[in-house]
Amino acid sequence: MRAADIIRLRIRSIFSRTVVERELDEELSYHLERQIEEHIAAGMNPEDARQAALRSVDSLEQRREECRDMRGLNLIENLWSDVCFAIRQLYKNARFACTAIFVLALGVCSSAAIYAFADAVLVKPLPYRNPARLVGVFETNLTFPRSNLSYADYLDWKTLNSVFSSLDAYQSTGLMVGTPAGAEPAHGARVTDGFFRTLGVSPVLGRDFYAGEDLPSAPRTALLSYAAWQQRYGGRRDVLGQTVTLDGALNIIIGVLPREFHFAPAGRPEFWTAFHASGGCDSRRSCHGIYGVARLREGVSLQAALANVNSIAKQLEKRYPDSNRDQGGNLALLSEVMVGDIRPTLMVLLFGAGLLLLIAGVNVMGLLLVRSEHRKREIAVRKALGASSARLISQIVTEVSALTAVGCALGLVSAYWVVELLRRLIPEDLMAHMPFLDGLGLNGRVVSVAGLISLLMTALLSMPLGQRILSPEMASGLAEASRGSAGNVWRRLGSKLVVLELATAVVLLVGAGLLGKSLFRLLHVDLGMQPDHLATMEVVAPRAKYGKDTQAVALEREIKMRVESLPGVRSVGVVVNGVPLSGNGNTLWFRVLGRPWHGEHYDAPQRYVNAGYFSTLEAKLLHGRYFTDSEDQSQPRVAIINAALAKRYFPDEDPIGKQIAILWTPPQSVQIVGVVEDVREGPLDVTIPAVLYFPFLQSPSADFSLVIRTSQDEVSLLPALAATIRRIDPDIVPLNGMTMNDRISDSSSAYLHRSLVWLVGAFAGLSLLLSVVGIYGVVAYSVSQRSREVGIRIALGAQPRSIYRLILGEAGRLIAVGAVMGLGVSIAATTLLRGLLFEVRSWDVTTLAAGAAMLCIAALGASFIPARRAALTNPAEVMRAE
């Protein structure tokens, strides 16, 4: 018979069972009739012939079973029987089933929820054409390994490179959108004409930028994000050709980008405008304000492209030594640029979720092994009645499959809600830089991973049970005397499982402890200021009205005067380039006058502040003086430096009165008049760089930020502050009003550290709970198996303390082995956390000791309960039970 015929026959047997059974009966009747006829032909009378034929039915029934096996009927019937039996068994043992399902669901939930984030960040392909060929393009200097590009360098790299099929630039920016109700803030981005073609993205409505449309002489045009199209224009198709006022300039809307498009390095721009290089930073080769994105030519590796970029950087350094000294090039896959610092965080969380899943699996395995001990007699009886080992194993696998399937389903449902909760806890400003989390949820890949986990769990949990069935000890299940050996077998298996659980729990406890200690130190790091009763707000004024220096100065004084008149305001500071904790960007080059100079570039972030800025922050003045209100553009240029700059560039001398030259075109000399303690301008977990502060009145700007010291609750001041600024001019927009404490708490570094602490801490707490339950189960089972021994000991005069010592000594050895193993693994595993810790070593002794001690105390406490039960054993009742 051909293979195709056999398959058709098996399919027909499965789905047409009644017909097949009837055919089998007809075939059996046919064979009976033939045998009767043969017996009659041999000389037997009809009655004897019939009886002889009936005695041969047994062999025909065996043939019927063989035929059923060949056609697949018994396979389906046995499977269905196993499923029904498994459901009945789990229903009869509901407490065991619910416990096992809950533990499995816990492991699947944590793994699926964290993998959903990892899938969105690390696995989900970017919404671009062939994203693996896209790279981020950066310059490098002695301070920043991934620095912005200057526009002039970008143009040279675009012309001279031989490794990119295209190279384009982008710059994230804030925009003021003109509306009938006044100006509104919006997030935007400037891009060169080929930016979207480089990414391989086409508008869903309208067109892309034409070649040359980013030149200063070209009309101003803009593309809308899909969200802006829906929210600002109601999704109308006639939006094309309309004009929108951005920063006082009319822009023609030419297209709408796809719904799924995102570009994390630029945040969430609503308006994508053509670049239109103008004066200011765009015209200076020494000013770095843009980033590059390129598509590699086919066959060009990242290493080859990097070598080509660095070769061009060397050429530019020789050609422009004043601006390009010590500058190189750097490339990174665009996927890495997108992810940023999130990858190590997700890897740690995946590792933690995996450990919790391991503990959950070990716990369920322990429960199943205990149950197999209780079912030993049942299995032995079934074996004695003729059940094959394969049949018994099939039944066990079916029961385990039912448990894991229900646990996986409940885990996925729980993971859905956990993912939703975690996504809502992400701050809005941080979410703006993670647009790849849009649509985060349980997609097909996440469900497939959960299904794979379920299958692996089924296989791993079934293997030891199958080995138990095949072991010779199962045959002794009918013997009453076999109980003691069975208990010894379980104690050996259970001990190994519990040691594994305890060791894994120690790893998670130590990891959570290290992250918690790191978060504490991060939130209590020296800021160089007093954050309490300090409010901040950004002010953006239209350049058409306030673009001139005199207009900007008048605006600053007006706003400062009105804010100072508000109730509860003690002092007001003004700063350009960002309030503390906003970032270390906007650097400039300088040199120290009076020293030998060979073209070196000293790089430092710059801030422009008013005379009351430092006193408002309550930053300590170390040497010299603060700025005065008279130091405007008519006075010699002066600067205040922070302690980091003084330590680095004036290590053995007093910097007060020293002259530095700012390497603008032309260079300008500046006198240092003061030194302040280091104010943390950038992220909490980044080393404070050397910083230069200049008087606001010597470089005024229409865009600045306010810091306000209050004598009352600073939160209540924010609405009045915004309203006061709006009353000056409706076109002036107050933005991002926050307290300084909220800035600290909601900063990206604090959020990432806090998230790690909460999640890994939750994993650690659950692992501790499961491990304690595991050690309790092993000790309790051991006590129940040794109840006769304990009763005899007490009857012979053993004191309760000796029983405690016996039971707790056995448990203590397991706990000690698990703790020591866990500490050893922790020292190796916590090296993964090294890059995520702040001022904490990965082998911090106190944290290691605290994690092990916490586990030991909890485990010994759990072991005390069965030990006490054993110590209170009544020997008479034990002997009667025997």
N, C-alpha and C positions, 0 to 999 in steps of 0.2 A: 504494500500500500504506500502511495506517495505521501510525502510530508504534508502537502496541502490537504489531501483527503483526511489525514489524521487530525489536522487542526480543525477542519470543517466538522468532523465527527464529534470532536471534543466540545466545540462551541454549541453544536446542536444538542449534545448531551446535557450541557449546563442549562440552556434556555428552554429545552423541551423535555424536561425530566419525566413527565407523565407518559409521554409517547415512548420514550426509551425503556421505562420500566415495563410498559405493556409488551414491548417487543421482547424484552428479556423473559417475561412470563410465558409468552408464546413459544420462545425458544426452549424454555425449560419443559413445557408441556410436550413439545415435539420430541425431545430426548426421552421423556418418560414413555411416550407411546412407542417409540422405536425399541426401547429396552423391553417393554412388555411383549411386543411382537417377537423379539429375539428369544425371550424366555419361553414363549409358547411354542415357537419353532423348535426349541431344544427339547420339547416334550413335557413341559410343565403345564398344569391346568391353569386357566385364566386367573383364579384367585391367588394361587401361589406366585404366578408370574407378576401380578400387580404388587404383592407384598415385597417381592425381591427387588422390583424397580423402585419402590418407595424407600427401601433401605439404602439405595444409592443416591438419594436426594442430597445427603450431606455433601458428597463430592460435587454435585451440581451447584449447591449453594456456594461452595468455595469458588467454583468457576464464576458464579454470578458476582461475587465480591471482586474477583480478579478483573472481570470485565468492567465493573464500576470504577475500579482504580484506573484502568486504562483510559476510560472515557472522561475521567475527571470528576465523576459524580461524588465519590467519597471525599475528595479534596475539598470541594465546596461544602459538602454536608458536615465534614469534620470541622472546617473553619467556622461555619455557622454555629455548630455545637459548642466550639471553644469560646466563641464570643458570648453566647448566652450563658455558658457556665461562668465565664469571667465576670459578667455583670452580676450574676447571682452571688458569687463569692464576694465581690467588692461591696454589694449591698448588705450582705450578712455581716461584713466587717467594716461597717461604715466609718468607724473612728479611725481605723488604719487607712482606709481609702482617702478620707478627707484630709488627713495629715499629710500623706504622701503627695496628693494633688496640690495642696497648698504650698508645700515646699518646692515642688517642681514649678508651679506657676510663679513663685517668687523668683526663682533663678531665670526662667524664660523672660519674665517681665523686665528685669534689670538688664539682661543681655540685649533684648530686642529694642528697648528704649534707647540705650546708649548707641547701639548699632544704627538706629534710625538717624541719629545725628552724624555718626561717622559716615554713613552712606551719603547723606546730603552734602557733606563737606569733602570727603576723600574719594568717594566712589562714583557719585553721580557725574556724568560727563558735563563739561561746560557747554553752554548753548552757543557754540561757535563752530565754524567749519574746521575740521581736523585740528582740534585744540592742542594736540600733542606737539605741534610745530610752532606754537606761539610762545614767546619769551618776553619777560619784562627786561627793560634796558635801563641801566643805571650807570652813574659815574661813581668813582670811589675817591676818597681822600684819606688823610691820616686819621680823621675822626669818625667818619661814617662809611661803612662798607657798601651801603646802598644809598647813595646820595642822589638828589634831584639832578636833572640835566640843565644846562643853560640852553637857551633857544639857539644861540649861535653854534654851540657844539653839536646840537641835534642836527642842524642843517648840514654841517660838515660830515657827521657820521652817516647821514642819509645819502650823501653824494659819494663818499669814499669807500663805503663798505662793499664787500663782494660776497657776503654770506646771507643777506636778507633779501627775500623777494619783495618785501615792503617794510618800511619803518615809519611809524607815526608817533605823535605825541599827544598827551592829554594833561589837563590840570583841573583839579576839583576847585570849585569856587562858590562863594555865596553871591546871590543875585537879589536885586530889588525889582520886583515885578510891579509895574504900574497898573492900578485898577481904579475904577471910579471912586472907590472909598478911600483911596490913598495907596501908598506903597506897601507891598507885602513882601516878606522874605521868602526866598525859595533857594533850593539847592540846585546848582548848575555845574556844568563842566565845559571847558574849552577844548576842542579837539581839532587836529589837522584834517585836511580834506579826505585823506584816505583811511582814516581811523576805522570806520566800520567795514570797509572793504578788506582791511588787514585782518579783522576779526572774522570776516565771513558772515556778516549780519546784514540783512536787507530790510528796509522799512516795510511794514504791512500796509502802509498807506502813504502815498506820495513818493518822494525820491530821496536819494542820498546826496551828500555834498558833491558838487562838480569839482573836477581838478582845478585848482587855483582859486576856489571859492573861499579859502582861508586867508588870502592875501589882504593887506590893509586896504587896498583900493577896491576890493570886491564888495558888493552889497552885503549887508549883515543878514544872515539866515540862521535858522534854528530848527532842530528836530525835537519833537515831544516824546517823553517817555509814555508808555501805554497808560500808566496810572494818571499822569497829568492830563492826558487826552480825555480820560473818563471823568476825572474829578473837576477839572477846570473848564472843559469844553463839552461835557456831556456826551462824549463819543461821537460828536457830529462830524460827518465826512466833509462838510464845507469849511472845516478849519484850515484847509490848505489855502495858502495865499493871504490869510489874515495876518495882521501885524500884532506884535506884543512888545511892550516897552520893558527892556531889561537894562538896568543901571542907566536909565535915561536915554538909551538908544533904541530906535525902532528896529525890530528884527522880523523878517518874513518867515512864517512857519511853512516849511517845505515837506515835512513828513512826520510819520508816527512810527516808533520802534515797536518790535514784537512784544507781546505780553510777557513771554518767558525770558526776555533779554535782561541781563544784569551784568554789571561790571563793578565788583566789590572794591577795587582800589580807589574808585571815584565816589563810593557811597551810593546814594540814590538820587542822582540828578533828575530834576523834572525837565530841564531845558538843556539840550546839547547844542552849543553854539559853535560856529566856525571860529578858528583860533584868532585870526586878525591880530597878528603881532603889532604891538604899538611901542611907544617909548617906555621909559622906566626899566623894569627888570628885563623885559624882552630885548632891549637894545644893548644890554651889557653882557659880555661874555663871562664876566665874573659873577653874575647873578644867576643862581640856580633855582628855578621855580617850577619845572615841568618834569614829567616822567615819560618814558618811552615804552612802546610795545611794538614788537616786530614778529614777522613770520619768517622762519628759517627756510632757505631754499631746500629743495628735495636733495637728499643725500648729504647735507651738511649737518654735522653733529654739533652739540652744544659746546663741546670743548674747542672745536675748530672755529666756531663763531666767536667764542670768547677770546681766542688768540688774535683773531682779526680785529676785534674791537679794541683790544689793548694795543695793538700795533698802531691803529689810528690815533689812540690817545697819546702815544709816544710822539707821533708826528705833530699833533697839536701842541704838546708841551714844548717842543723845540720851536714851533712857530710863534706861540704866544706864551713866553715864559712868565710874564707878569700875572696872567690870569689862570694858567693851566699847570702850574708847577705842582708836582706830586699828585697829579690826577690820573686815574686809570679808568678802566671800564669793568662792568660787571653784568652778568646775565643770570637769569633764573627762570625756570619754567613758569609760565603764567599761572598754572595751577598752584605752585608753591607761593607765588605772590598773593594769590587770592586767599589762601588759607592763613598765611601769616603765622601767628603764634598759637593758633588753635590746634594744630596737629599734635604737639606733645601733650596738650591737655586731654584731647580725645583718646590718645593712646593709653594714657594713665587710667582714664575712666573705663576703657575697654578691658584693660588688664584687671581692674578691680571687679568689674562685672563678671569677667571670666572666673575669677577666684570665688566669687559668691556662687556662681553656677556650679563650680566644682564642689563646694561645700554642700550645696543642695543635693547634688547627685550622690555624694557620699552618704548623706543622711538618709535618703530614700533607699540606697543600697542596704544600709544597716537595717532599716525597717523591713525590707524584703527578706533579708537573711534571717532575722528573728522570726518572721512569719513562716519561713521555710522550715525552721526548727519545729515550730508548733504543728506543721503539716506533715512532719516526717512519717508519722504512722499512716496517715491517709495515702501518701505517695507509695509507701511500702506495700500497703494492701492492694492498691491499684496495679502495682508491678506484679504482685503475686497472682492476681487474677488475669494476667496476660497482657496488660498494657505495655506497649513498647516504650523505650526511652525517647524515641523521636516523637511519639504521641504526647508524652508527658512534657517534653520540652516545648512542643508546639503550644500546649495549653498555657505554660508559664509565659512564653513570649506574648501570647495574646493578652494575658492579664497585664503584663508590663506595658504593652502597646496601648491598652485602654487607659491606663494611668497617665502615660506620657501624652497621649492625644488630648485628654481632658485638661491636663496641666498646661499643655502648650496653648490650647484655645483660651483658657482663662488668663494665661500669661500675656497673650497678644491683646486681649481686651483691656487688661490692666495697663499694658505698655502704651496703648493708644491714649489713655487719659494721662499717663505720666508724661508722655511727650508733649501733649497740649499744655499741661501745667508748666513744664520746664520752659517751653517756648514763650509763654506769657510772662515768665519771670525775667526774661532778658530785657534789659533797659532799651528804650526806644533808640537812643543815640548809638548804642552798641549794635543794635539790630540793623541800623542803617548801613553799617559796614560789613554786614553778613547777609546780603540779599540771597545768597544761595540757600538760606534756610526757609525761604518762601516755599510754601507747599510741603513743608516738612510733615511727614506722617508715615504710616505703615504701608509703604508701596510693595510691589511684588517682590523686590529684592529682600526687603526686611522680612516679609512673610516666609520667603523661601529659606532664609537663614534660620528663622525660628523652626521651620519644618525640619531642616537638617539637624538642628540641635535636638529636636524630638527623636529623630531616627537614631542619632548617635547615642542618646540617652537610653533608648530602647535596647540597642545592641550592648552597650556597656553594662546596663543593669541586668540583662538576661544572661550574659556570659557566666558570672559566678553562680547563678541559680542553676543554669544548665550543668555546670561542673558538679554541683552538689547532687543533682539527680543521677549523674553518671557515676558518682563515687560509690565505693562498696559500702560505706557507712549507711547509705539509705536503705540498703537491704536489711540492716539490723533494726530498722524502725519498729518491727513487730515485737522485738525482744524488750521486755521491761527494763532490763539491766542496762540497756544502751543509753539511758537518759543522761547519765553522768558524762559519758564520752561526748555526747552531742553538745552538752553544755561547754565542755572544754574546747570543742571545735569552734563554737560560736564565740567564746571568749577570745580565742586567738584571732579570728577574723575581725570581730568587732574592735579589738584593741588596735589593730593596724588601721582600720578606718578612722577611729577616733583620733589617733595620733596625727593622721593626715589632716583631719578637720582642724584640730588645735593648731597645727603648724600654719595652716592657711589663714586661720583667724588672726594669729599673731602678726602675719605679714600685713593684713589689712588694718589692724589696730595701730601698728607702728606707722604705716603710711598716713593714716588719718591724723595721728599725733603730730607727725612732722609737718603736715600741711596746716594743721590748726595752729601750731607754734609759729609757722611762717606767716600766716594771716595776722596773728596777733602782733607780730613785730612789724608787719607792713603797715597796719593801721595805727601803730604807735611810733612810726618812724619820725625822726626830727624833721619838721617842715620848715624850720627857720622863721616861723610866724605863729601867731595865735589864731586858730581857725574859728573859735567860738565867737558868736555875735558878729560874724563877718558875712556880708552878702555880696554877690557879684552880679553884674549884668553887662551885656554887650550893647553898644550903640552904633547903629549904621545910619549915616546921613547921606542924602543924595549929593553926588559930586558936583552936579550942575549948580547947586546952591552953596555948597560948603567946600568946594575943591581947592580954593585958594588958601594960602597959609593964614592970612588975616581972618578969613571967614571961619576956618577950623578953630583958631585960637578963641575967637569970640564965642563960638558954639560951646567949646569946652568950658569956658568960664561961666556961661549962662547955665549950663546943665549943672555944673558943680555948685553954683550959688543956690539954685532952686532945690537941689537934693539936700544940701546942708540945712535948709530951712525946714525940712520935714521933721515931725516929732520923733525923738528917739535917735536921730542921726548924730554921731559924735564927730566923725571926720570922713572925708571922701578922697579916695585916691584914683588916679587916672593912669592907664597903661595901654600902650599900643603893642601889638603882637601877642596878646594873650595874657590872661590872668594866671596865677600859679596853678600848676598841675595840668595846664592845657597843652604843653608840649615844649620841646627844646629846639624847634625849627627856626627858620629865618636867621641864619647865621651870617656873619660878615668876617672879612679878613682884616688883620691888623699886624703891625710890627711895633716893637719897642724902640723908640728913638734913642740915639746915643749909644747903641750897641751895634757890633758888626752884623751886617745883614747881607745874605746871599740869595735873596728871593724867596726865603721860606714863608709859608703861609700859616699864620696862627689863626685858628678858626674859633669863633665864639658866638653863641646866640646873642641877639640884641633885643633890648626892651627900651621903650621911650616912656618915661614916667613923669608925673608932676611932682611938685615939691612935697606934697603930703602923702605920697604913695607908701613909703617905707614906714612912716609913723602910723599910718592906718593899718598896715599889716602887723604892726608891732614887731618888725624885724629889727634886730639889734645892730646898731652902728658900732663897728669895731675900731675904726680909725677915721680921722678927718671929719667931714660934715655931709649933710644932706644937700640937695639942690635948693635953690631959692626961687621965688616967683619973679625975680628980676633977670634970670638967666634965659634970655630969649635970643633970637637970631642976631641981635645987635651986639651981643657979648661973645667973648672967646668961647670956643667949644670946650665943654667939660664932660667928665664921665665918672660914674661910680662903678666899682668892680666888686664882685663877690669874693669870698674868702678862697674859693677854689682857684680863681684866676690869680689872686695874689700869691697863693702857695705855689702855683705852677710856674709863673713867669717872674715873680719877685720873691724867690724863696728866702733870701738872706738880706733883704733890704726893705725899707719902708717905701711903699709905692706912692704915697701921697706926694703930689707935686711932679711925678714923673710924666713924661710925654709919650703918647702912643700915636701912631699914624694909621688912620682908617684908609684902607687901600681902595678908595673910590677913584673915580676919574674926574678931576685930579685928586690925589691923596689929600687928606685933611688931618692936621695935627689936633690932638685932644689931650687936655690935662686931666689927670686923675685927682679927684678931690675927696674921695671917700671910699671906704671898704665896709661892706655889710656882710653879715653872716649869710651862709648859703641858704637861699630860699628855693624850695623844691619847685622849680618851674615845670618840669616834665613829669612823666609817670613816677609813681611811688617806688617802683622796684628798679629804677634806672639810676645809675650814679650821677650825681649833680655835676654838670659840666662847668667850665669857666664861662661867666656871663658878664656882658657889658650893659650898663644902664646909662641912658642919655636923657637930658631934659626934654620933656614933651614940647616945650615952647621953642626949642631949637630945631625940631623936626615935626611940626604939627601934622595931624591927620584927621580927616572927617570920620574915620572909623576907629573907635577905641572902646575900651572896657572900663567899667567902674568897679571899684572895691569900696564897700561902705561899712564902717565900723559903727555898731549900734549899741545902745544901752538897754534895749529891750529885745523881745523875740524877733530875730531877723526875718523869719518866714512871713510874719504879718506885714513887714515893710514892702515886700516885693510888688504887690498890686499897686500900692500908692506910688512906688518908684516908677513903674512902667507908665502909669497915668500921667505923672508929672512930666516925663520926657515927651509923651505924645502931645501934651498941651503946648509945648514949645513950637512944634511943627508937626502936622499929621504925616508928613513925608519922612520923618525920622522914626526909625523902627527900633524899639528895644527888644533884645533877644536873650534867650537862655538865662532868665533870671533864676539864680540858685543860691543856696547858702554854701559856704565853703565846706561845711561838714558834709553836705550832700554831694559836693564835687568829689570829696575824698571817698565817700562810701560808694558812689556810683561810677567811679573811675573804672576803666577797662581792666586795669591790673587788679584792683580790689575785687571786682566782680568775678574775674576768672579764678582768683585764689579762693574767694568765698564759695563759688560753685563747686570747686574741687573739694573743699572741706566738707560741704554739706553732702555731696554725693558719695565720696569715699567714706565719710563718717557714717552715712546710712548703710553702705555695704559692710563696714566694720561692725556696726551695731547688730545687724542681722546675722552676720557670720558668728559673732560672739554668742548670740542667742541660740543659733542652730548648733554650735559646738557644745554649749552647755547642755542642751537637750541631748546631744549625742553621748556625752560622757555620762549623763544621768542614766540614759538607756542602757549603756554597757554595764555600769556598776549595778543598776537595779536588776538586770537580767542575771548578772553573776551572782548576786545575793540570792535571787530566787532559785538558781540552780544549786546553790550551796546551803540551802536552808537546813537540810539534814545534818550537814557537817557543823553548821553554826549551832544547831540545837544540841548536838552531842557535846560540843565544847562547853556550852553553858551548863548542861546537865553535869558535866565533870568538874564544874567549879570555876570556869573562866569568867573573869570580871568584864563588865561592859567596856571598860577602856581598852582591853585587849581585843575585843571585837571591833571597836572603832579603829584601833591601830591596824588590824588585819585588813579591813575594807578600805580605809582611807590610804593605807600604805600602797595597796594595789592601784588605787586611783591616782595617788600622788606620783607613782612611777610613770604612768601613762601621761599625766599632765606635764611632768618634768621633761620627758622625752619630746613631747609635742612642742613645748615652749622653747627648748634648746634648738630643735630643728627649725622652728619658726624664726628664731633670732638669726640663725645662720642664713636662711633664705632671705630674710628681711634685709640684711646688710647688702646682699647681692642685688635684690630686687629694687631697693630704694635708690639705687644709682639712676634708675629711670626718672626719679623725681628731682635729680640734681639741678636741672635747668629751671625747675618750677619753684624752688625753695628760695626764700629771701632771708638772708642772714641766719640760716640754719644749715648745719651739716647733715648730709644724708645718713651718717652714722652717729647721730646725736645720742650720747649714752643715756641721758635721762629719759628721753623718749622711748628708746629701746627697752629700758628697764621698766618704765611705766606700762608699756604695752604688754610685756610678758607678765608683770605683776597683776594687771587687771584680769588677764585671762586666768591666771592661776587662782586668784581669789574667787572669781565667779565659778570656775570649774570645781574647786574644792567645796564651795558652798552647795553646788548641785549634788556632789558626791556625798555630802553629809546626810542628806535625806534618806537614801537607802541604807547608809551605815547606821543611822539611828534606828531604822526599822529592824535591822539585823540585831542590834544590841538589845532591843526590847522583845526579841523572839521568846515565845513560851515553849520550852523543850517538850512539854507534855503534849501540846497540840501538834507539834511537828511529828512526834512519834506516832500519835494516833492517825495522822494523815498518811504516814507511811504504811 
